[in-house]
Amino acid sequence: RAGANLNSVVRALNALGATPNDLMSILQAMQSAGCLRAKLEII
């Protein structure tokens, strides 16, 4: 089953006016919910 890639998700969130902090919170929530198949590395 195909899904959106991370770049598409980030671009869509940016278009909605998400701040960098918003993006991190959203991506972390997506990862916790099992919706994100990527390793988040916060530096």
C-alpha positions as CSV (number, residue, x, y, z in Angstrom):
1,R,0.0,0.0,0.0
2,A,1.6,3.3,-1.1
3,G,1.5,6.4,1.0
4,A,2.9,9.9,0.9
5,N,6.6,10.4,1.2
6,L,8.0,12.6,4.0
7,N,8.8,15.4,1.7
8,S,5.2,15.7,0.5
9,V,3.9,15.7,4.1
10,V,6.4,18.4,5.2
11,R,5.6,20.5,2.1
12,A,1.8,20.2,2.8
13,L,2.3,21.2,6.4
14,N,4.5,24.2,5.4
15,A,1.8,25.3,3.0
16,L,-0.6,25.3,5.9
17,G,1.7,27.6,7.9
18,A,3.2,25.1,10.3
19,T,6.3,26.3,12.2
20,P,9.4,24.2,12.6
21,N,8.2,23.4,16.1
22,D,4.8,22.4,14.8
23,L,6.4,20.1,12.2
24,M,8.5,18.3,14.8
25,S,5.5,17.8,17.1
26,I,3.3,16.6,14.2
27,L,6.0,14.2,12.9
28,Q,6.6,12.8,16.4
29,A,2.9,12.3,16.9
30,M,2.7,10.5,13.5
31,Q,5.6,8.3,14.5
32,S,4.0,7.5,17.8
33,A,0.8,6.6,16.1
34,G,2.7,4.3,13.7
35,C,1.9,6.5,10.7
36,L,5.5,7.3,9.9
37,R,8.0,4.7,8.8
38,A,11.1,6.8,9.3
39,K,13.7,7.5,12.1
40,L,13.4,11.0,13.4
41,E,16.7,12.4,14.5
42,I,16.3,15.6,16.4
43,I,19.5,17.7,16.7
